[in-house]
Amino acid sequence: MSDLLVNIRHAKPDDAASLSKVFDAAWREAYSGIIPGVTLEKMFSRRSERWWRSTVSRGRPLVVLDLGQGAVGYASYGRCRDRSLPANGEIDELYLLPEYQGIGFGRRLFKAVRNDLRHQELDRIVVWALEDNTRACAFYEGMGGQSVARVEERIGGTRLAKVAYLFR
């Protein structure tokens, strides 16, 4: 019998390679067929190890889900960036390697980030998800999110709808 140590901690510059890998794999799995291929490839090239290394040291919190072999998931969050929404906190991104999805790690990461936001007195949290990413929408709805806004945005020449989920 072995124990699995689940560690949710603030990201460090040494996590850059793992973060880049998580981003690449999770976005390929989530957005292939939704975001045009050329645009998606450009996003991958922009989010290189170097980009992640510099992002870790910026002001917005970035945490990783570490199972002992490096980051297998991450979340970035902070104050809500859209003042028109009834929220004071926001989770910008929450992604896991595909092989770690659907088994409870996303819930643990989400709850940890939400607790940190509450500790900062940010108790009304918003998360945006592409409407065509049905798995993400189902996840946020399952976590108790209520749809409070919908916008359309052009991504790579394609109009895509985004839904804002509010958590109180």
N, C-alpha and C positions, 0 to 999 in steps of 0.2 A: 504494500500500500504506500502511495506517495501523496504528499500534500502539495497543493498548488498555491503558491504565494502570489496573491494579486496585489499589486502596488499601484496606486494612483498618486502620481507625484508631479511636481512642476518639471517641465521639460528643461533639459540642459543642452548646451551646444553639442555635446557628444551624442545626442539623440538625433542629430540632423539626418544621418543616413537612414535610420529606421523610420523617421517621420516622412522622408521622401518616398520610401518604399510603401508605407501605409497609404499615403496620398495617391500614389500611382495606382496601386491595386484596387483600392476602394472606389476611386473615381472611375476606373475602367469598368468595374463591375456595376456601379450605380448609373453611369451616364452614357455608356455605349448605346447607340441607337436613339439617344435623347438629344445630347449635344452633338452638333456636327463633328465628324472625325478630325478634320484639320484643326478646328478650334480646340478640341480636346487635347490633341497632341501639343499644341502651342502652350496650353495650360501646364502640361506635364513638364515641358522644357523650362518654363518659368519657375516652377516649384522644385528647383534642384536642391541638392544638399546645401549648397552655398546660401540659397534663399532661406532655407529652414534655419541654418546656423545664425543668420542675422535676425530672423523673426523671433527666435527664442529669447533674445536679449531686448526686444522691444517691450513697450509698456503693457500691452494687453495680455492677460494671463493665458498660458498655454500649458495644459497638463497632458501627461501620457499615461496610458494603461500599460503597465510593464508586468509581464508574467515571468520574469527572471532571465529572459534572453533578449531584452530590449523592448522598445515600444511596439505594441501590436494594435494600438489605437491612440487617438488623441482628441482633444477638444480645446477650442479657443473660445473665449467668452469675455464679457465685461459689461459696461454700461450700454444700454440700448442706443443705437446710432440713429434711429428714426423717431423723431419727437412726435410724429403724428400718431404713433401707436400707443395703446394704453399700457405700456411696459416701461420699466426702468432698468431692466437687465436684459441681456441677449446672449444666446449661445450662437456664435458665428458658424462654427463647424464642429461636427462630431462624427468621426469615422473610425472604423475598425477594419483590419484585414478581413477579406471575405470569409476565410476559414474560422474566424472568431465571432461571426455574426449569428444571431438567432439562438444563442445559448446563454444569454443573460449578462454578458459583459457590457453591452451597450447600455442596458438599464443601470448597471453599477456606475458606469462612467457618468451617465446623465445625472443620476442622483447625487454623486459626489460634487459635480459642478454646480448643481442647483443648491446644495447645502453651502458651498463656498459663496455663491451669490447672495443667499439669504444672510450669511454671516456679515456680508457687506451692506446689509439692509436693502438689497435689490430683490424684492420678493415677487414682482410681476415680470416674468421672463418670457421673451419671445424667441422663436426659432423659425427661420424661413426654410422652406423645402420646395424644390421644383415639383409642380403638381404631377408631372409624368413619372416621377420617382415614387411609385406607389408603395414600395417597401418603406421608404423613409416616412411618407405620410401616415402609413398604418402604424409605424413605430411611435410617432409623436401623438397620434390619436390614442393609441393604447396606453401611453404614459399620462393621458388626461388632458392633452392640449386641445384647445378650442380654436377653430379657424376664425380669425378676426380681420383678415385682410387678404386680398388677392391682387397681384399686379402682373402685367405682362412686360417682359424685357426681351430685347434682341440679344441673342448670344450666337455669334458666328453667322449672322444673317437670318437666323430662325427665331420666330417669336415663341417664347416659352413662358408659361404661367408659373408664378411663384405664390405659395400660400404661406401666410404667417400664422403660426400656432402660438397661442397665449397660455401660459401656465401661471396660476395664482397660488 
